[in-house]
Amino acid sequence: MAEAIASPAVTSTPSVAPVSLPVRAVLPWAAFVGVLALVALYFVGAEQGATSLFAGEGVHEWVHDGRHLLGFPCH
């Protein structure tokens, strides 16, 4: 009985060059994400304190566990 040995087909993949992104295209998105991060940090860390923007305890209750997770004291 004759056995045929199959060799795997060798395929060459073309090399892919990395995509270059100009700083001018990334900068507005980086600024937007930075502003969103600062707003989120404000609401988690400082809202319902001395610089409160909203009256009541609603925001405090929504971010209560996040405050403790990030190490902010709240009570």
Secondary structure, DSSP 4 states (H G I P E B T S, - for coil): ---PPPPPPP-PPPP-PPPP--HHHHHHHHHHHHHHHHHHHHHHHTTTSTT-SS-SSHHHHHSHHHHHHHT----
